[in-house]
Amino acid sequence: MADWAWVTYTVLEVLIAVACCLGNVLVVCAVAVGIHDCFREPTFCFLVSLAVADFLVGAAAVPLAVLLDGWVNLTSHQCLFLSCVILVLTEASVLSLLAIAIDRYLRLHMPFRYKAIVTQRRTLLAMSICWILSFLLGFTPLLGWHNLSAAGHYSTNTSSTLPSSSQCTFLSVISLPFMVYFNFLGCIMAPLLVMTLLYIIIFWSLHKRLKNSCPQAQALLLREKKLACSLALVLTLFAFCWIPLHLMNCLLFLWGPQAVTQGTLYTGILLSHANSAVNPVVYACRIPKIQKAYCQIWKHLALKLNCFTRNESIQQAITSD
């Protein structure tokens, strides 16, 4: 790949990383500070979990993706461990989205028992389980499903786009059969299909209830529908951003390195990482509570900045006298 193309890829990754970190820190602050009793609302707890995963994509996954492109000298086991960290963060996003879908389903279909079932303690337990499962699934290659030889060296019989089998890249240590069968079909597509089914049930149920409800109940159901639409949009964007990269892995697995060019692979990686930067924008545009919390935070920052500049001007005036 030409040097200018790699520089372009790296610059875009840096921009995405900055956007991921700043945007998702703002989301966590908005939910924790701007929304009253936010931790009593399970949906916003799971949104925080998703925002933390997206923040870590910018803080860890993106830098690792750039470094694990044959540009650092690592032992094979170090390379494998760091590659698994990327898988952990992807899985944390998927499971957080699944938890949100299940929460909305329970809220709609068990409205009277919902608060008794989905308590604050159970919500925190569910979040913990999501992250524990993410680590277990993400670090599965460490148990043996990888491209390292028995001696711990990079295996040469892998269908990757490596220029050299001794370099540390993601596909030099992560097995393509693992990425296709376990990660894509088992850990990505299966939860996505479950979430799609849950949202279909949710929207179908809301559609029927809106037809047969009084005006007061309709207002509540319309708010529920708007939130469900926003969360379904987050899910759709996740699928749109991540599935192309996994389809490229399928092509590499079936037809070898010639099936996908390096530039195309980099485009897929950029698209997958961009998903973590887009989510805070979706929250701001589509979820009124977070939108209001954003405004409160910006007003508070603007007030602080005005006070700071005013104090600076007063001090300058005193010193000049």
C-alpha positions in Angstrom: 0.0 0.0 0.0 1.3 3.5 -0.9 2.8 5.6 1.9 0.3 8.4 1.3 -2.6 6.0 1.6 -1.3 4.6 4.9 -0.7 8.2 6.2 -4.3 9.0 5.2 -5.6 5.9 7.1 -3.6 6.8 10.2 -4.7 10.4 10.2 -8.4 9.3 9.9 -7.9 6.8 12.7 -6.5 9.6 15.0 -9.5 11.8 14.2 -11.9 9.0 14.9 -10.1 8.2 18.2 -10.4 11.8 19.3 -14.1 12.0 18.4 -14.8 8.6 20.2 -13.1 9.8 23.4 -14.6 13.3 23.6 -18.1 12.3 22.4 -18.5 9.4 24.7 -17.1 11.2 27.8 -19.8 13.8 27.1 -22.4 11.0 26.9 -21.3 9.6 30.3 -21.3 13.1 31.9 -24.7 13.9 30.3 -26.3 10.7 31.7 -24.6 10.9 35.1 -24.9 14.6 35.7 -27.8 15.9 33.5 -30.4 13.1 34.0 -32.1 12.9 37.4 -31.9 9.4 38.9 -30.3 8.1 35.7 -29.1 4.9 37.4 -32.7 4.1 38.3 -33.4 3.9 34.5 -31.9 0.7 33.2 -31.9 1.9 29.5 -29.5 4.8 30.4 -27.3 2.5 32.5 -26.8 0.2 29.4 -26.3 3.3 27.3 -23.5 4.3 29.7 -22.0 0.8 29.3 -22.2 1.2 25.5 -20.6 4.7 25.8 -17.7 3.2 27.9 -17.1 0.6 25.3 -17.1 3.2 22.6 -14.7 5.4 24.6 -12.3 2.5 25.0 -12.5 1.9 21.2 -11.1 5.4 20.8 -8.6 5.1 23.7 -7.4 1.6 23.1 -8.8 -0.2 20.0 -7.9 2.5 17.5 -4.3 2.9 18.7 -3.9 -0.8 18.8 -5.3 -1.2 15.3 -2.7 1.3 14.0 0.2 -0.3 16.0 -0.9 -3.9 15.1 -0.3 -3.2 11.4 3.2 -4.6 11.4 4.8 -1.4 12.8 5.8 -2.7 16.3 8.1 -5.5 17.3 6.2 -7.7 19.8 6.4 -11.3 20.8 3.8 -13.5 19.3 1.9 -13.9 22.6 2.0 -10.1 23.2 0.6 -9.6 19.7 -2.2 -12.2 20.4 -3.1 -10.6 23.7 -3.4 -7.1 22.3 -5.4 -8.3 19.3 -7.9 -10.0 21.8 -8.4 -6.6 23.5 -10.0 -5.3 20.2 -12.4 -8.3 20.2 -13.4 -7.7 23.8 -14.5 -4.1 23.1 -16.5 -5.2 20.0 -18.3 -7.8 22.1 -19.0 -5.3 24.9 -20.8 -3.1 22.4 -22.9 -6.0 21.0 -23.9 -7.2 24.5 -24.8 -3.7 25.7 -27.0 -3.3 22.6 -28.6 -6.7 23.4 -29.2 -5.7 27.0 -30.9 -2.4 25.8 -33.2 -4.4 23.4 -34.2 -6.9 26.2 -34.8 -4.0 28.6 -37.2 -2.2 26.1 -39.0 -5.5 25.4 -39.6 -6.1 29.2 -40.7 -2.5 29.7 -43.3 -2.8 27.0 -44.6 -6.4 27.6 -44.4 -6.3 31.4 -45.3 -2.7 32.3 -46.8 -3.5 35.8 -44.0 -6.0 36.8 -41.2 -4.1 35.1 -40.0 -2.1 38.1 -40.1 -5.2 40.3 -38.1 -7.3 37.8 -35.6 -4.7 36.5 -34.3 -3.4 39.8 -31.1 -1.2 40.1 -29.2 -4.2 41.6 -30.2 -6.5 38.7 -29.3 -3.8 36.2 -25.8 -3.5 37.6 -25.6 -7.3 37.7 -26.6 -7.4 34.0 -24.0 -4.8 33.1 -21.3 -6.8 34.9 -22.3 -10.0 33.2 -22.1 -8.2 29.8 -18.5 -7.2 30.5 -17.5 -10.5 32.0 -18.9 -12.3 28.9 -17.1 -9.8 26.7 -13.8 -10.7 28.2 -14.4 -14.4 28.1 -15.5 -14.3 24.4 -12.9 -11.8 23.4 -10.0 -13.7 25.0 -11.1 -17.1 23.5 -8.1 -17.1 21.1 -5.8 -17.3 24.1 -7.2 -20.8 24.8 -5.7 -22.1 21.5 -7.8 -20.9 18.6 -5.1 -18.7 17.0 -2.5 -18.7 14.3 0.5 -19.3 16.5 2.5 -22.5 16.0 3.2 -24.9 18.9 6.5 -23.1 19.6 4.7 -19.8 19.9 5.8 -18.4 16.6 3.6 -16.7 13.9 2.1 -19.4 11.7 2.8 -19.2 8.0 -0.3 -21.0 6.8 -2.8 -18.2 7.3 -4.9 -16.4 4.7 -4.0 -12.9 5.8 -2.7 -9.8 4.0 0.6 -9.9 5.8 3.6 -8.8 3.9 5.8 -10.9 6.2 4.9 -13.8 8.5 7.1 -12.4 11.3 5.2 -9.1 11.6 2.7 -8.4 14.3 -0.7 -7.8 12.7 -4.2 -8.7 13.7 -4.6 -11.5 11.2 -1.1 -12.9 11.8 -2.3 -14.2 15.2 -6.1 -14.3 15.0 -7.4 -17.2 13.1 -9.8 -16.5 10.2 -11.9 -19.6 11.0 -12.3 -18.1 14.5 -13.3 -14.7 13.1 -15.8 -16.2 10.7 -17.4 -19.0 12.6 -17.1 -17.9 16.2 -16.8 -14.1 16.2 -19.0 -13.2 13.2 -21.6 -15.8 13.1 -21.7 -16.7 16.8 -20.9 -13.4 18.6 -22.1 -10.8 16.2 -24.8 -12.2 13.9 -26.6 -14.3 16.4 -27.2 -11.4 18.9 -28.0 -9.1 16.0 -30.7 -11.5 14.8 -32.1 -11.7 18.4 -32.2 -7.9 18.7 -33.8 -7.5 15.3 -36.6 -9.9 16.3 -37.1 -8.1 19.6 -37.4 -4.7 17.9 -39.9 -6.2 15.4 -42.0 -7.4 18.3 -41.7 -4.1 20.1 -42.8 -2.0 17.1 -45.6 -4.4 16.2 -46.9 -4.3 19.7 -46.6 -0.5 19.8 -48.5 -0.2 16.5 -51.4 -2.3 17.8 -51.6 -0.5 21.1 -51.5 3.0 19.5 -54.7 2.0 17.5 -56.6 0.9 20.6 -55.6 3.3 23.3 -56.9 6.6 24.7 -55.2 9.9 24.0 -53.4 10.0 27.3 -52.0 6.5 26.8 -51.1 7.4 23.2 -48.8 10.2 24.4 -46.9 7.7 26.6 -46.7 5.1 23.8 -45.5 7.7 21.3 -42.6 8.6 23.6 -41.8 4.9 24.0 -41.9 4.5 20.2 -39.6 7.5 19.7 -37.0 6.1 22.1 -37.3 2.6 20.6 -36.7 4.1 17.1 -33.6 5.9 18.4 -32.2 2.7 19.9 -33.1 0.7 16.8 -31.2 3.3 14.8 -28.1 2.8 17.0 -28.4 -1.0 16.3 -28.8 -0.4 12.6 -25.7 1.8 12.5 -23.7 -0.8 14.4 -24.7 -3.5 11.8 -24.0 -1.1 8.9 -20.5 -0.3 10.2 -19.3 -3.7 11.4 -20.8 -6.2 8.9 -18.7 -5.1 5.9 -15.4 -5.8 7.8 -16.7 -9.2 8.8 -17.8 -10.0 5.2 -14.2 -9.1 4.1 -12.9 -11.6 6.7 -15.2 -14.2 5.1 -13.8 -13.4 1.6 -10.2 -13.7 3.0 -11.1 -17.0 4.6 -12.8 -18.5 1.5 -10.6 -17.1 -1.3 -7.4 -15.9 0.3 -5.4 -12.6 0.4 -6.2 -11.7 -3.2 -10.0 -11.5 -2.4 -9.6 -8.1 -0.5 -7.2 -5.4 -1.2 -5.3 -3.7 1.6 -7.1 -0.4 0.9 -10.5 -2.0 1.1 -9.6 -3.7 4.4 -8.5 -0.4 5.8 -11.8 1.2 4.7 -13.7 -1.5 6.6 -11.6 -1.0 9.7 -12.2 2.8 9.6 -16.0 2.2 9.1 -16.1 -0.1 12.1 -14.3 2.4 14.4 -16.4 5.3 13.1 -19.4 3.6 14.6 -18.2 4.5 18.1 -17.8 8.2 17.1 -21.3 8.4 15.6 -23.3 7.1 18.5 -23.0 10.3 20.7 -24.3 12.3 17.7 -27.3 9.9 17.5 -28.0 10.3 21.2 -27.8 14.1 20.9 -30.2 14.2 17.9 -32.7 11.5 18.8 -33.0 11.2 22.6 -34.5 14.3 24.3 -33.2 13.6 27.8 -29.6 13.3 26.6 -30.1 16.3 24.3 -31.3 18.4 27.2 -28.3 17.1 29.4 -25.9 18.1 26.6 -27.3 21.6 26.6 -27.0 21.9 30.4 -23.3 20.8 30.2 -22.4 23.2 27.5 -24.2 26.1 29.3 -22.3 25.2 32.5 -19.0 25.2 30.6 -19.8 28.5 28.9 -20.6 30.0 32.2 -17.3 28.8 33.7 -15.4 30.1 30.7 -17.1 33.5 31.0 -16.2 33.7 34.7 -12.6 32.7 34.0 -12.2 35.3 31.3 -13.8 38.0 33.5 -11.5 37.2 36.4 -8.5 37.3 34.0 -9.5 40.8 32.7 -10.1 42.0 36.3 -6.6 40.8 37.4 -5.0 42.5 34.3 -6.8 45.7 35.2 -5.5 45.6 38.8 -2.0 44.8 37.8 -2.0 47.6 35.2 -3.1 50.1 37.9 
